[in-house]
């Protein structure tokens, strides 16, 4: 097959996949296996059942409040006596799945978190009905308290009090990044020509965002080393000492290598901030942290310098819900940077945010994010929809109440079994890395060739892949879609495999097909050698 790969050279891997899918699915009597999608094929059912049961209770509350001649019109729910009515509802429906969860959730919120049961129920009922604007627009009050505890448990390892962080509920992790970069620019914290360090390889859009005309930032790659199991060498992290670098932007655990930062890297970054770069802004996307063993975010080691982004999409199988949060510490470098802006810039920002409050200069960065998300003038209608916030709260409570982490352990087992069968059929050992997360695996084509048939064959494969069409060949010959590693910033030919979106037998089929193709290539190589 001849492919003019240059036509696709500028495409993101996520756009390129459409061309690969066309090729992989173009033959009859062959199943196309798309291993490029990051969307999981598992999801948390219990908090969803609870969501729909809660919706029925909430609707009854609306009809109890106001009903006009059975015409389907209800009213705003009443907080008075809501606990008693809820207890009656759960007692009468305890045999329905999801109801016992709601009962336990109320007890947990009241007895473990020390929050008002009535306030929680009223917020959940109004929220799931979607009958009021989100107030406060950043996040509903009780909801923020609960999600804070979830973030502290899962991302920070319980190392910070929940009341030391602020949370902004947003439409997934990608919306979070859009809002953050926009507000950094609007508030003069980053300017055109400033440097932003990016941990490589990385989710492709994160390479593309700083390059957009509206930002015009200069990217400094912080390259992970595959020979170090995709950790950042100290020599790469030393680049962060450059005072011209305003932001260090990374995914932890990484995408696509799928490893968490090791303790050495966490200490090194914290040490650089402590001794050399107290002004450095760290932006970390921790969406895969819940799949790691003993995970600690950079927010745990550098809380004052870190903006934490977390999405509920992968862990709970909720990509369609668009649920994410931005978290900042209440004592942070962002607010200090705002205070240190030149007076003319402050005057300009006084005008920008002047419709929100008299003392604009007291407005925290995270609240500016909220306002900027609705072009400031529509700040009063900002905020994630309240039904989305309710589902986020139920997901958070599901994890908080799972004291043995049984859901987490099961998901880890599922994806690691998938990885095991893939590599078993491929005929190469799985890398034993305590920092591995395994949501994705990066198939280094040169390294796999070396393990199968030696250095000479690996060098030949590398030469074959220089045309950039190897993944097209794989798609055409096997019906398997992989995403190109180079599109994520890797330095060598590789393909990203998601271990979340197919079944175990399908990963076995992928491993078998790729091994068969490797064997065929080796036969070609042997003939050329002889």
VEXDREN-2710 file (C-alpha; in Angstrom, 1 decimal):
% VEXDREN-2710
k/r/px/py/pz
1/UNK/0.0/0.0/0.0
2/UNK/1.3/3.5/-0.9
3/UNK/0.2/6.3/1.4
4/UNK/1.1/9.9/1.0
5/UNK/1.6/10.4/4.7
6/UNK/2.6/14.0/4.3
7/UNK/-1.1/14.8/3.7
8/UNK/-1.7/13.9/7.4
9/UNK/1.5/15.3/8.9
10/UNK/-0.2/18.2/10.6
11/UNK/-3.2/16.4/11.9
12/UNK/-3.7/15.7/15.6
13/UNK/-3.7/11.9/16.4
14/UNK/-7.3/12.3/17.2
15/UNK/-8.1/13.6/13.8
16/UNK/-5.7/11.1/12.1
17/UNK/-7.6/8.2/13.8
18/UNK/-10.6/8.9/11.4
19/UNK/-8.4/8.1/8.4
20/UNK/-6.9/5.0/10.2
21/UNK/-10.5/3.8/11.0
22/UNK/-11.5/4.1/7.3
23/UNK/-8.5/2.0/6.3
24/UNK/-8.9/-0.6/9.1
25/UNK/-12.6/-1.1/8.4
26/UNK/-12.4/-1.2/4.6
27/UNK/-12.2/-4.9/4.2
28/UNK/-15.0/-7.4/4.3
29/UNK/-15.0/-10.3/6.8
30/UNK/-12.7/-8.6/9.2
31/UNK/-13.4/-6.9/12.5
32/UNK/-11.9/-3.5/13.0
33/UNK/-10.4/-3.1/16.5
34/UNK/-10.0/0.5/17.5
35/UNK/-7.4/0.6/20.3
36/UNK/-6.9/4.3/20.0
37/UNK/-10.0/5.5/21.9
38/UNK/-9.4/6.5/25.5
39/UNK/-13.1/6.3/26.3
40/UNK/-13.5/3.3/28.8
41/UNK/-16.0/0.5/28.3
42/UNK/-16.6/0.3/32.0
43/UNK/-18.6/2.6/34.2
44/UNK/-19.8/3.0/37.8
45/UNK/-23.5/1.8/38.0
46/UNK/-24.4/2.2/41.7
47/UNK/-24.0/6.1/41.8
48/UNK/-26.0/6.3/38.6
49/UNK/-28.8/4.2/40.0
50/UNK/-28.8/6.5/43.0
51/UNK/-29.0/9.5/40.7
52/UNK/-32.2/8.2/39.1
53/UNK/-33.8/7.2/42.4
54/UNK/-33.0/10.6/43.8
55/UNK/-34.6/12.1/40.7
56/UNK/-37.9/10.3/41.5
57/UNK/-37.8/11.5/45.1
58/UNK/-37.0/15.1/43.9
59/UNK/-39.9/15.1/41.5
60/UNK/-42.3/13.9/44.3
61/UNK/-40.9/16.8/46.4
62/UNK/-41.7/19.3/43.6
63/UNK/-45.3/17.9/43.3
64/UNK/-45.7/18.0/47.1
65/UNK/-44.6/21.7/47.1
66/UNK/-47.1/22.7/44.4
67/UNK/-49.4/20.8/42.1
68/UNK/-52.0/22.2/39.9
69/UNK/-54.9/19.8/39.1
70/UNK/-52.6/16.9/38.1
71/UNK/-51.4/18.8/35.0
72/UNK/-47.8/17.9/35.4
73/UNK/-46.9/21.2/37.1
74/UNK/-44.9/21.2/40.3
75/UNK/-43.2/23.8/42.5
76/UNK/-39.9/24.5/44.1
77/UNK/-39.1/21.9/46.8
78/UNK/-39.4/22.9/50.5
79/UNK/-36.6/22.3/52.9
80/UNK/-38.9/22.0/56.0
81/UNK/-39.3/18.4/56.9
82/UNK/-37.3/17.1/54.0
83/UNK/-35.2/14.7/56.2
84/UNK/-38.3/13.0/57.4
85/UNK/-39.8/12.6/54.0
86/UNK/-36.5/11.3/52.6
87/UNK/-36.2/8.7/55.4
88/UNK/-39.7/7.6/54.7
89/UNK/-38.9/7.3/50.9
90/UNK/-35.8/5.3/51.5
91/UNK/-37.5/3.0/54.1
92/UNK/-40.4/2.3/51.7
93/UNK/-38.1/1.6/48.7
94/UNK/-35.1/0.0/50.3
95/UNK/-35.5/-3.1/48.1
96/UNK/-34.7/-0.9/45.0
97/UNK/-31.0/-0.8/44.0
98/UNK/-29.5/2.7/44.6
99/UNK/-31.9/3.6/47.5
100/UNK/-29.7/2.0/50.2
101/UNK/-26.7/3.9/48.7
102/UNK/-28.7/7.2/49.1
103/UNK/-29.5/6.3/52.7
104/UNK/-25.9/5.6/53.5
105/UNK/-24.8/8.7/51.7
106/UNK/-27.0/10.9/53.9
107/UNK/-25.5/9.3/57.0
108/UNK/-22.0/9.8/55.7
109/UNK/-22.5/13.4/54.9
110/UNK/-24.1/14.1/58.3
111/UNK/-21.9/11.9/60.6
112/UNK/-18.6/11.7/58.8
113/UNK/-18.3/15.0/57.1
114/UNK/-20.3/17.0/59.7
115/UNK/-22.5/18.7/57.2
116/UNK/-26.2/19.6/57.5
117/UNK/-28.4/16.7/56.3
118/UNK/-31.2/19.0/55.4
119/UNK/-29.0/21.4/53.5
120/UNK/-27.5/18.5/51.6
121/UNK/-30.9/17.0/50.7
122/UNK/-32.3/20.3/49.7
123/UNK/-29.3/21.1/47.5
124/UNK/-29.4/17.6/45.9
125/UNK/-33.2/17.8/45.2
126/UNK/-33.1/21.3/43.8
127/UNK/-29.9/20.4/41.9
128/UNK/-31.2/17.3/40.2
129/UNK/-34.4/19.1/39.2
130/UNK/-32.3/21.8/37.7
131/UNK/-34.9/24.4/38.8
132/UNK/-32.5/27.1/39.8
133/UNK/-29.3/28.7/38.6
134/UNK/-26.1/27.3/40.1
135/UNK/-25.6/29.5/43.2
136/UNK/-22.8/30.2/44.0
137/UNK/-21.8/30.0/40.3
138/UNK/-18.4/28.5/41.1
139/UNK/-20.0/25.4/42.7
140/UNK/-23.0/24.6/45.0
141/UNK/-21.9/25.0/48.6
142/UNK/-22.5/21.5/50.0
143/UNK/-21.4/20.0/46.8
144/UNK/-18.1/21.8/46.9
145/UNK/-17.5/20.6/50.5
146/UNK/-18.0/16.9/49.4
147/UNK/-16.0/17.1/46.2
148/UNK/-13.1/18.8/48.2
149/UNK/-13.0/15.7/50.4
150/UNK/-12.9/13.4/47.4
151/UNK/-10.1/15.4/45.8
152/UNK/-8.1/15.4/49.1
153/UNK/-8.6/11.6/49.4
154/UNK/-7.8/10.6/45.9
155/UNK/-5.4/13.2/44.6
156/UNK/-3.6/14.5/47.7
157/UNK/-3.5/11.4/49.9
158/UNK/-5.2/13.2/52.8
159/UNK/-2.2/15.4/53.2
160/UNK/-4.1/18.7/53.2
161/UNK/-7.2/19.8/55.1
162/UNK/-10.2/19.9/52.7
163/UNK/-11.0/23.5/53.8
164/UNK/-7.6/24.8/52.5
165/UNK/-8.7/24.4/48.9
166/UNK/-11.2/26.0/46.6
167/UNK/-13.0/24.1/43.8
168/UNK/-14.6/25.2/40.6
169/UNK/-16.9/22.6/38.9
170/UNK/-16.4/22.6/35.1
171/UNK/-17.5/20.7/32.0
172/UNK/-14.6/18.2/32.1
173/UNK/-10.9/18.5/32.1
174/UNK/-10.6/20.0/28.6
175/UNK/-12.9/22.8/29.6
176/UNK/-10.8/23.4/32.6
177/UNK/-7.7/23.8/30.5
178/UNK/-9.5/26.2/28.2
179/UNK/-10.6/28.4/31.1
180/UNK/-7.2/28.3/32.8
181/UNK/-5.2/29.5/29.8
182/UNK/-7.7/32.1/29.0
183/UNK/-7.7/33.6/32.5
184/UNK/-3.9/33.5/32.8
185/UNK/-3.8/35.5/29.6
186/UNK/-6.7/37.9/30.5
187/UNK/-5.1/38.7/33.9
188/UNK/-1.6/39.3/32.5
189/UNK/0.0/36.4/34.4
190/UNK/1.2/35.0/31.1
191/UNK/1.8/37.1/28.0
192/UNK/2.6/36.4/24.4
193/UNK/6.3/35.3/24.1
194/UNK/6.4/33.8/27.6
195/UNK/7.7/30.3/28.0
196/UNK/5.6/27.4/29.1
197/UNK/7.3/24.1/30.0
198/UNK/5.4/21.0/28.9
199/UNK/6.0/17.5/30.2
200/UNK/6.5/15.3/27.1
201/UNK/5.0/13.1/25.8
202/UNK/1.6/14.5/26.5
203/UNK/-2.0/14.6/25.4
204/UNK/-1.7/16.3/22.0
205/UNK/-4.1/19.2/22.5
206/UNK/-1.9/20.3/25.4
207/UNK/0.9/20.8/22.9
208/UNK/-1.4/22.7/20.6
209/UNK/-3.1/25.1/23.0
210/UNK/-0.1/27.3/23.9
211/UNK/0.8/27.6/20.2
212/UNK/-2.5/29.1/19.3
213/UNK/-2.4/32.7/18.0
214/UNK/-4.4/34.0/21.0
215/UNK/-1.6/32.9/23.4
216/UNK/1.6/32.8/21.4
217/UNK/3.6/31.0/24.1
218/UNK/7.0/29.5/23.6
219/UNK/7.0/25.8/24.5
220/UNK/9.9/24.2/26.4
221/UNK/9.8/20.4/26.3
222/UNK/10.5/18.5/29.5
223/UNK/11.2/15.1/28.0
224/UNK/10.6/11.9/29.8
225/UNK/13.2/9.2/29.2
226/UNK/11.9/5.8/28.1
227/UNK/15.0/4.1/29.5
228/UNK/13.9/5.5/32.9
229/UNK/10.4/4.0/32.5
230/UNK/9.2/7.4/31.2
231/UNK/10.3/9.5/34.2
232/UNK/11.8/13.0/33.8
233/UNK/15.5/13.0/34.3
234/UNK/16.8/15.6/36.7
235/UNK/18.6/17.3/33.8
236/UNK/15.3/17.9/32.2
237/UNK/13.6/19.1/35.3
238/UNK/16.5/21.5/35.9
239/UNK/15.1/23.5/32.9
240/UNK/12.3/24.7/35.3
241/UNK/14.9/26.9/37.0
242/UNK/14.8/29.3/34.0
243/UNK/12.8/32.3/35.3
244/UNK/11.4/32.9/31.9
245/UNK/9.3/29.8/32.2
246/UNK/6.0/30.9/33.7
247/UNK/4.1/27.6/33.8
248/UNK/5.0/23.9/34.0
249/UNK/2.2/21.9/32.4
250/UNK/2.0/18.2/32.8
251/UNK/-0.2/15.1/33.0
252/UNK/0.3/12.9/36.0
253/UNK/0.0/10.0/35.5
254/UNK/1.1/10.6/32.0
255/UNK/-0.6/10.1/28.6
256/UNK/0.3/8.0/26.7
257/UNK/3.2/6.4/28.7
258/UNK/0.7/6.0/31.6
259/UNK/3.1/6.3/34.6
260/UNK/2.9/8.4/37.6
261/UNK/5.6/10.8/38.7
262/UNK/8.0/8.9/41.1
263/UNK/9.0/10.2/44.5
264/UNK/12.3/11.4/43.1
265/UNK/10.6/13.6/40.5
266/UNK/8.1/15.0/43.1
267/UNK/10.9/15.9/45.4
268/UNK/13.0/17.4/42.7
269/UNK/10.2/19.7/41.5
270/UNK/9.3/20.7/45.0
271/UNK/13.0/21.4/45.7
272/UNK/13.3/23.6/42.6
273/UNK/10.2/25.5/43.6
274/UNK/11.4/25.9/47.2
275/UNK/14.9/27.0/46.4
276/UNK/14.8/28.6/42.9
277/UNK/11.3/29.2/41.6
278/UNK/8.8/30.2/44.3
279/UNK/6.9/32.0/41.5
280/UNK/6.5/28.9/39.2
281/UNK/2.9/28.0/38.3
282/UNK/2.4/24.2/38.0
283/UNK/-0.6/23.0/36.0
284/UNK/-1.3/19.3/36.5
285/UNK/-4.0/17.1/34.9
286/UNK/-4.5/14.2/37.2
287/UNK/-7.4/12.4/35.5
288/UNK/-5.6/9.0/35.6
289/UNK/-4.5/9.3/39.3
290/UNK/-7.3/7.1/40.6
291/UNK/-5.8/4.2/38.5
292/UNK/-2.4/4.4/40.2
293/UNK/-1.2/2.7/43.3
294/UNK/-0.5/5.2/46.2
295/UNK/-1.0/8.2/44.0
296/UNK/0.2/11.7/45.1
297/UNK/-0.5/14.8/43.0
298/UNK/2.0/17.6/42.6
299/UNK/-0.7/19.5/44.5
300/UNK/0.3/17.4/47.6
301/UNK/3.9/18.5/47.4
302/UNK/3.6/22.0/45.9
303/UNK/0.1/23.1/46.9
304/UNK/0.6/26.9/46.8
305/UNK/2.1/26.7/43.3
306/UNK/-0.2/24.1/41.7
307/UNK/-3.5/24.3/39.8
308/UNK/-5.0/20.8/39.9
309/UNK/-7.3/19.7/37.2
310/UNK/-9.3/16.5/37.6
311/UNK/-11.9/14.9/35.5
312/UNK/-14.4/12.2/36.6
313/UNK/-14.6/10.9/33.0
314/UNK/-12.3/7.9/33.0
315/UNK/-12.6/6.5/36.5
316/UNK/-16.4/6.5/36.6
317/UNK/-16.9/5.9/32.8
318/UNK/-18.6/9.3/32.5
319/UNK/-17.0/11.0/29.4
320/UNK/-20.5/12.0/28.2
321/UNK/-21.4/13.7/31.5
322/UNK/-18.5/16.3/31.1
323/UNK/-17.6/16.4/34.8
324/UNK/-14.4/18.0/36.0
325/UNK/-12.9/20.3/38.7
326/UNK/-10.2/23.0/39.0
327/UNK/-8.7/23.2/42.5
328/UNK/-6.4/25.8/43.9
329/UNK/-4.9/26.2/47.4
330/UNK/-6.3/29.2/49.3
331/UNK/-2.7/30.5/49.7
332/UNK/-1.4/30.5/46.1
333/UNK/1.1/32.1/43.7
334/UNK/-1.7/33.1/41.3
335/UNK/-3.3/35.5/43.7
336/UNK/0.2/36.8/44.6
337/UNK/0.9/37.3/40.9
338/UNK/-2.3/39.3/40.6
339/UNK/-1.2/41.5/43.6
340/UNK/2.2/42.1/42.0
341/UNK/0.9/43.2/38.6
342/UNK/1.8/46.7/37.5
343/UNK/-0.7/49.4/38.4
344/UNK/-1.8/50.1/34.8
345/UNK/-2.7/46.4/34.4
346/UNK/-4.6/46.5/37.7
347/UNK/-6.5/49.5/36.6
348/UNK/-7.4/47.7/33.3
349/UNK/-8.6/44.6/35.3
350/UNK/-10.6/46.9/37.7
351/UNK/-12.6/47.9/34.6
352/UNK/-12.9/44.3/33.3
353/UNK/-14.3/42.9/36.6
354/UNK/-15.8/46.1/37.9
355/UNK/-19.4/44.9/37.4
356/UNK/-18.8/42.0/39.8
357/UNK/-17.8/43.7/43.1
358/UNK/-16.5/47.1/44.3
359/UNK/-13.1/45.8/45.3
360/UNK/-11.9/44.0/42.2
361/UNK/-8.4/43.5/43.6
362/UNK/-9.7/41.2/46.3
363/UNK/-11.2/38.9/43.6
364/UNK/-9.3/35.6/43.7
365/UNK/-7.9/34.0/40.5
366/UNK/-10.3/31.0/40.8
367/UNK/-13.3/33.4/40.9
368/UNK/-11.9/35.2/37.9
369/UNK/-11.9/31.9/36.1
370/UNK/-15.6/31.6/36.8
371/UNK/-16.3/35.1/35.5
372/UNK/-14.1/34.7/32.4
373/UNK/-15.9/31.4/31.6
374/UNK/-19.0/33.6/30.8
375/UNK/-17.1/36.6/29.4
376/UNK/-17.5/38.4/32.8
377/UNK/-20.8/40.1/32.0
378/UNK/-22.7/36.8/32.3
379/UNK/-21.0/35.8/35.5
380/UNK/-24.4/35.5/37.2
381/UNK/-25.3/32.6/34.8
382/UNK/-21.9/30.8/35.1
383/UNK/-21.4/27.4/36.7
384/UNK/-21.8/23.8/35.8
385/UNK/-25.4/22.7/35.4
386/UNK/-26.8/21.5/38.8
387/UNK/-27.8/18.0/37.6
388/UNK/-24.2/17.5/36.6
389/UNK/-23.0/18.7/40.0
390/UNK/-25.3/16.2/41.7
391/UNK/-23.9/13.3/39.7
392/UNK/-20.4/14.5/40.5
393/UNK/-21.3/14.5/44.2
394/UNK/-22.7/11.0/44.0
395/UNK/-19.6/9.8/42.3
396/UNK/-17.5/11.4/45.0
397/UNK/-19.6/9.9/47.8
398/UNK/-19.4/6.5/46.1
399/UNK/-15.6/6.7/46.3
400/UNK/-15.4/8.2/49.8
401/UNK/-17.7/5.5/51.3
402/UNK/-15.8/2.7/49.6
403/UNK/-13.4/2.2/52.5
404/UNK/-11.8/-0.9/51.1
405/UNK/-11.4/0.7/47.6
406/UNK/-13.1/-2.4/46.0
407/UNK/-14.2/-0.5/42.9
408/UNK/-10.7/0.9/42.4
409/UNK/-9.1/-2.5/42.9
410/UNK/-11.5/-4.1/40.4
411/UNK/-10.7/-1.5/37.7
412/UNK/-7.0/-1.9/38.2
413/UNK/-7.3/-5.6/37.9
414/UNK/-9.4/-5.3/34.7
415/UNK/-7.0/-3.1/32.8
416/UNK/-3.9/-5.0/34.0
417/UNK/-5.3/-8.3/32.8
418/UNK/-5.9/-6.7/29.4
419/UNK/-2.3/-5.5/29.3
420/UNK/-1.1/-8.9/30.3
421/UNK/-2.9/-10.8/27.5
422/UNK/-1.9/-8.1/24.9
423/UNK/1.8/-8.6/25.7
424/UNK/1.6/-12.3/26.1
425/UNK/0.2/-12.8/22.6
426/UNK/2.7/-10.2/21.3
427/UNK/5.5/-12.4/22.8
428/UNK/7.3/-9.8/24.9
429/UNK/7.2/-9.4/28.7
430/UNK/5.2/-6.7/30.4
431/UNK/7.3/-4.0/32.0
432/UNK/7.2/-4.4/35.8
433/UNK/7.1/-0.8/37.0
434/UNK/5.6/0.2/40.4
435/UNK/4.8/3.6/38.9
436/UNK/2.9/2.1/36.0
437/UNK/-0.8/2.9/35.7
438/UNK/-1.6/0.9/32.6
439/UNK/-4.6/2.9/31.4
440/UNK/-2.7/3.2/28.1
441/UNK/0.4/1.3/26.9
442/UNK/2.9/2.7/24.4
443/UNK/4.1/0.1/22.0
444/UNK/7.6/1.2/21.1
445/UNK/7.9/-0.5/17.7
446/UNK/11.7/-0.4/17.6
447/UNK/12.1/-1.8/21.1
448/UNK/9.5/-4.6/20.5
449/UNK/11.4/-5.5/17.3
450/UNK/14.6/-5.7/19.2
451/UNK/13.1/-8.0/21.9
452/UNK/11.6/-10.3/19.2
453/UNK/14.5/-10.5/16.7
454/UNK/17.5/-8.5/17.8
455/UNK/19.2/-5.2/17.1
456/UNK/19.6/-5.5/13.3
457/UNK/15.9/-6.1/12.8
458/UNK/15.1/-3.3/15.1
459/UNK/17.3/-0.9/13.1
460/UNK/15.6/-2.1/9.9
461/UNK/12.1/-1.5/11.4
462/UNK/13.1/2.0/12.5
463/UNK/14.2/2.7/8.9
464/UNK/10.9/1.3/7.6
465/UNK/8.9/3.6/9.9
466/UNK/10.7/6.7/8.8
467/UNK/8.2/7.3/6.1
468/UNK/5.6/7.7/8.8
469/UNK/3.1/5.2/7.4
470/UNK/3.7/2.2/9.6
471/UNK/0.4/2.7/11.6
472/UNK/-1.4/2.9/8.2
473/UNK/0.2/-0.4/7.2
474/UNK/-1.0/-1.9/10.6
475/UNK/-4.5/-0.6/10.0
476/UNK/-4.6/-1.9/6.4
477/UNK/-3.1/-5.3/7.1
478/UNK/-4.6/-6.1/10.5
479/UNK/-7.7/-3.9/11.0
480/UNK/-6.1/-2.5/14.2
481/UNK/-6.2/1.2/14.9
482/UNK/-3.4/2.6/17.1
483/UNK/-2.6/6.3/17.7
484/UNK/0.8/7.6/16.6
485/UNK/3.2/8.2/19.6
486/UNK/4.9/11.0/17.8
487/UNK/1.7/12.9/17.8
488/UNK/2.0/13.0/21.6
489/UNK/5.6/14.1/21.5
490/UNK/7.5/10.8/21.6
491/UNK/10.9/10.7/19.9
492/UNK/10.6/7.2/18.5
493/UNK/8.1/5.3/16.4
494/UNK/5.4/4.0/18.6
495/UNK/1.7/3.4/18.9
496/UNK/-0.6/4.2/21.8
497/UNK/-3.0/1.5/22.8
498/UNK/-5.8/2.2/25.2
499/UNK/-6.3/-0.6/27.7
500/UNK/-9.7/0.7/28.7
501/UNK/-12.0/0.5/25.7
502/UNK/-11.9/-3.1/24.5
503/UNK/-12.5/-6.5/26.0
504/UNK/-9.8/-8.9/27.1
505/UNK/-10.2/-11.3/24.2
506/UNK/-9.9/-8.3/21.8
507/UNK/-6.5/-7.3/23.3
508/UNK/-5.4/-10.9/22.8
509/UNK/-6.4/-10.6/19.2
510/UNK/-4.5/-7.4/18.8
511/UNK/-1.3/-8.9/20.3
512/UNK/-1.7/-12.0/18.1
513/UNK/-2.2/-9.9/14.9
514/UNK/0.7/-7.6/15.6
515/UNK/3.0/-10.5/16.3
516/UNK/2.0/-12.1/13.0
517/UNK/2.7/-8.9/11.2
518/UNK/6.1/-8.7/12.9
519/UNK/6.9/-12.2/11.9
520/UNK/6.1/-11.4/8.3
521/UNK/8.3/-8.3/8.4
522/UNK/11.1/-10.4/9.8
523/UNK/10.8/-12.8/6.9
524/UNK/11.2/-9.9/4.5
525/UNK/14.2/-8.7/6.5
526/UNK/15.8/-12.2/6.4
527/UNK/15.4/-12.3/2.6
528/UNK/17.0/-8.9/2.2
529/UNK/19.9/-10.0/4.4
530/UNK/20.6/-13.1/2.4
END
